[in-house]
Amino acid sequence: MQERVGIIDLGSNTTRLVVIGYTPHHSFKLLDEVRETVRLAEGIGEDGQLQPGPMQRGVVAMKMFHSFCKSTGVTRIVPVATSAVRDATNQAEFLTRVVRESGLKLRVLSTEEEGYYGYLGAINALGLSDGFLIDIGGGSAEVTAIRGRGFVRSFSRPAGVVRFSERYVRSDPISNRDFKALQEAAAATFTEVGWFRDTSGTTLAGIGGTIRTLAEIDQKTRGYPLDRVHGHSFSRARLDETIDMLRGMTLRQREEVPGLSRDRADLILAGAVILQQLMEIGRFAEITVSGQGLREGLFYEQFVVGENPPLFSDMRGFSVQNLARIYNYEAIHSAKVRDLALSLFDQLRPLHGYNEWERELLGYAAMLHDIGVAVGYYDHHKHGAYLVINSALQGFSHREIVMLALLVRYHRKGDVSADEYRAVLNPSDTERVARLAALLRVAEYLERSKSQVVQGLHVELGDPIRVVTRVVGDATVEIWDANRRTGLFQKAFGKAIEIV
Amino acid sequence: MQERVGIIDLGSNTTRLVVIGYTPHHSFKLLDEVRETVRLAEGIGEDGQLQPGPMQRGVVAMKMFHSFCKSTGVTRIVPVATSAVRDATNQAEFLTRVVRESGLKLRVLSTEEEGYYGYLGAINALGLSDGFLIDIGGGSAEVTAIRGRGFVRSFSRPAGVVRFSERYVRSDPISNRDFKALQEAAAATFTEVGWFRDTSGTTLAGIGGTIRTLAEIDQKTRGYPLDRVHGHSFSRARLDETIDMLRGMTLRQREEVPGLSRDRADLILAGAVILQQLMEIGRFAEITVSGQGLREGLFYEQFVVGENPPLFSDMRGFSVQNLARIYNYEAIHSAKVRDLALSLFDQLRPLHGYNEWERELLGYAAMLHDIGVAVGYYDHHKHGAYLVINSALQGFSHREIVMLALLVRYHRKGDVSADEYRAVLNPSDTERVARLAALLRVAEYLERSKSQVVQGLHVELGDPIRVVTRVVGDATVEIWDANRRTGLFQKAFGKAIEIV
């Protein structure tokens, strides 16, 4: 990684610094994150003034972030502020103090800019093409309309979790009257926006801490098998259940809710209700969470060059390659394994009947199959699966990520077992993974010496199936080994295979 | 990694190529391993001749290994052969064929050299200081005596698993008469050696595939929580149980034994009995397995410079630093966290009463606490624990490795839970880890901005305990954050702590 950029986002509730290391046009990786709960919007009254305590907390956090950047080799800092500072009547006073005491010159994002960068971050990380993006912050909620991956328009309403909590969550647990007032205020926020009605057939995605937290609560309360929020979807019905649970609880009880961090326990109910009303008015049955938003959008503006807007033209392909590069994969060997596996896939279509989707996953798995060596050579198939499951792969559903991880897990040996991930997979996926892994395994052993001695192959569909290899040099060991690893193929396809 | 060395070891049963990447005097890492079961000693009769089939398999494997090295950027190849080639009456013919057909010039190790390199590999990876080292190969068994980490002497006997299996494991399952003959032959092998008797108070360690496999069977048949053979110990009683199980089984049944790979199923019984008789005659109650041996010894001869014999002077310290370097740890930040944690440890001695052992582990954990960032920033405490558990850390017991992993796991947040590893830990270790993790956590948050603003600290043992920091610059956030993370300290020590 040649460069390090520090992106600072000073919001109404929290402020974060993320440090991203990158090599331009090549690869990037999140290296550090520091989060402080500054509650900058706390106590803002009718006069719209930031209060002395919150301002002091904001200044101290900015000083700390700046010295963090200086100590950790950050070469460029991008510090931005959002609604709390944008709307403050004493904005100038605050910005001057921040410059003077921390040395950071905050760029105050307009509503449109904030929506745009959130959109850039989310669209570069999710498969979303047409739909809406929601971000519920401390001071406001932003909704952005997206069509064909393009930014259409956005609106911002002062429905933030700090503001709404102060106004409506005044008893503990919340009284029925306050709860009703909260719901009504949230609903009113969105009914006011004339164009936000026609959402049929589109998708809803969410960014920001409030929605991430709601996703974590959903996962933790139902024993979800992945520890991963990005790409997670939950239904309106599940959200309603979460709200029913939270509204009956005292603050102290909420602090014990799995997935809910202590410093959000007081704000989460307002956040959940704001989302509920948005889903109600927009008639969304489900929301998908993006772990990436504003901060990543500010990064992608620098990183994705030659595209306008700066969106990855092949997000999934880039993301797989980025992961492979981070772990120093062997490009030539991996590409040859991929080519052999895809050649088997194509020629065996009459047998499996799979489509482009499976083919794409098989190709990606081949590129990633050896990344676990970065952890340790022994058991590198298990380490590789761990890395895929815990990676920042973008543009894939959780089901796809689990399938990729299982293909990596079984590229060398073992019978496919996917029980652990039942909650994420479809019933037919165990067979699907077993079949694709069988192809990957034959391809891997045909590249045993990593020397590309097996250049290509031709499949003769008989019984047994014969794979005739095209060889340059001596492939005795490859062919012998590949024949020893056909057990999974035989189990998965119910047919013998012979490699010659 | 600047260099890549390929080490090839052509044995009687298997041959392996390991590729190790390294930066001289700095760090190293196993990058690749290829293993072929060539059974070179198969069918050797009274005339001591390698047979045509096995020779052909040996030559083909050497060709494959050589092209593997060429394709994967190996800059130097160290190819050696052991007992099968050493003892072959047609050795010259075989070596000539290998050179001509594969281009590799095998160095035939003498018994002494083989013992020496095995010793180098094992002693550089285990805590063993005085005792014996056993390696049971395909054609022979070598025993080396070690005193004060020094090589004293070794002997080699033709008690190899291929030879003994061919001679004694002739019925399926083995007949009682053959089993008895096998035991007697194994015993006779070792009683012949006059000096191998006085083993009292010393340790037995083992290297090579036979003993690794016996360790894996032990682990798999009792649900051991770690997937790690190096450093594993098992008792003579457990070995006897394993032998009782194996001797009643047919070959096909043995192939299904967890931990036993298919291509060792026919040889393992002979190997287990050879080890049993060695333990009987040497009166060893337990054996500790080294995952490193001959091949690693050949590597260390190059890597460890300035020491004679080439042994790490501080194996544990080097190994921790090697791991930290592989994952590009932040040296200055980690060292400061270590210094602060150790300063807390030292000044709180009246409270915990721990010794140098705990102090050493705490220091190592501090060096490793952030390595999980290499996998992903989010949950890097969990990733770091995974990396430690799956690392090649040398010179540590499994108990110590688990403790290091748990310290990394809990360096940021969470209440310590060690249930998963009960089988490896002592009952008091949960408290021990909680207390050490509490110190590490306070130190980590005093280094929140990674800027060394907290230079040192002084502990006042009162109620609450006061930690007075010595600060350069502004440590507002550090002190505020550290005070927020004292919950674990309070739980683990039963005392409040206040940082000022």
Contacts between the chains, C-beta under 8 A, distances in Angstrom:
chain1	res1	chain2	res2	distance
A	30	B	376	7.3
A	30	B	377	4.6
A	30	B	378	7.8
A	31	B	373	6.5
A	31	B	377	6.5
A	32	B	373	7.4
A	32	B	377	6.3
A	33	B	377	5.5
A	33	B	378	7.6
A	34	B	448	7.2
A	34	B	449	7.8
A	36	B	477	7.1
A	60	B	474	7.7
A	60	B	476	5.1
A	60	B	477	5.9
A	61	B	477	6.8
A	63	B	474	5.9
A	63	B	476	7.9
A	63	B	477	7.9
A	64	B	448	7.2
A	64	B	449	4.9
A	64	B	474	7.7
A	64	B	476	7.6
A	64	B	477	4.1
A	64	B	478	7.9
A	65	B	449	7.9
A	67	B	449	5.1
A	67	B	451	4.5
A	67	B	453	7.2
A	67	B	473	7.1
A	67	B	474	7.7
A	68	B	448	8.0
A	68	B	449	4.4
A	68	B	450	5.8
A	68	B	451	6.5
A	70	B	451	7.2
A	71	B	333	7.8
A	71	B	449	6.7
A	71	B	450	4.8
A	71	B	451	4.1
A	71	B	452	7.4
A	72	B	330	7.2
A	72	B	333	7.9
A	72	B	450	5.4
A	227	B	379	6.4
A	227	B	382	7.6
A	330	B	72	7.2
A	332	B	71	8.0
A	333	B	71	7.7
A	333	B	72	7.9
A	373	B	31	6.5
A	373	B	32	7.4
A	374	B	374	7.7
A	375	B	386	7.9
A	375	B	387	6.3
A	375	B	390	5.7
A	375	B	391	8.0
A	376	B	30	7.2
A	376	B	390	5.5
A	376	B	391	6.7
A	376	B	392	6.3
A	377	B	30	4.6
A	377	B	31	6.6
A	377	B	32	6.4
A	377	B	33	5.5
A	378	B	30	7.8
A	378	B	33	7.6
A	379	B	227	6.4
A	379	B	390	7.0
A	382	B	227	7.6
A	383	B	390	6.4
A	386	B	375	7.9
A	386	B	386	6.5
A	387	B	375	6.3
A	390	B	375	5.8
A	390	B	376	5.5
A	390	B	379	7.1
A	390	B	383	6.4
A	391	B	376	6.7
A	392	B	376	6.3
A	448	B	34	7.2
A	448	B	64	7.2
A	448	B	68	8.0
A	449	B	34	7.8
A	449	B	64	4.9
A	449	B	65	7.9
A	449	B	67	5.1
A	449	B	68	4.5
A	449	B	71	6.7
A	450	B	68	5.8
A	450	B	71	4.9
A	450	B	72	5.4
A	451	B	67	4.5
A	451	B	68	6.5
A	451	B	70	7.2
A	451	B	71	4.1
A	452	B	71	7.4
A	453	B	67	7.2
A	473	B	67	7.1
A	474	B	60	7.6
A	474	B	63	5.8
A	474	B	64	7.6
A	474	B	67	7.7
A	476	B	60	5.0
A	476	B	63	7.9
A	476	B	64	7.6
A	477	B	36	7.0
A	477	B	60	5.9
A	477	B	61	6.7
A	477	B	63	7.9
A	477	B	64	4.1
A	478	B	64	7.8
